[in-house]
Amino acid sequence: MSEHFATVRWQRGEHPFVKGRYSRKHEWHFDGGAIVPGSASPQVVREPFSDAGAVDPEEAFVAALSSCHMLWFLSTAAERGFVVDDYDDQAVGRMRENDEGKLVVAEVALRPRARFNGTQPTREQIVDMHHAAHESCFLANSVKTDIRVEPRE
């Protein structure tokens, strides 16, 4: 069993802390030394109490799902003898109210495109590799959100 660590750090600083009027800017610290600026989404909390230049949790959720899928796709392609030259994913998360009236990330659409060197997989092989990647992704197996994979050419 592996463990994964992140430290989320927020400080009020010199700013007042009053209802709805405090900074949501914070930092994510990862064990490898990376520090990522975080904030509430400006779609949820208006600026200056949020930071549009920082990563919000909803964006991070979508990116983490996309990254997990990509890593498994690359592994699957390599196992099957295909050489991937590049890969990009224009992933999007869609929020809506669930049956309990709570706002949730209800759907994530992964829209990956991979370019291959040498032997080119068929469309069916690409779809099958994405299916295998999705089935293997730890994060996709951990959430209730409907995650769709829509490969682009």
Beta strands, then each sheet from edge to edge (+ up, - down):
strand 1: 6-9
strand 2: 26-30
strand 3: 35-38
strand 4: 83-89
strand 5: 92-97
strand 6: 103-110
strand 7: 112-117
strand 8: 146-149
sheet 1: 1+ 2- 3+
sheet 2: 4+ 7-
sheet 3: 5+ 6- 8-
end
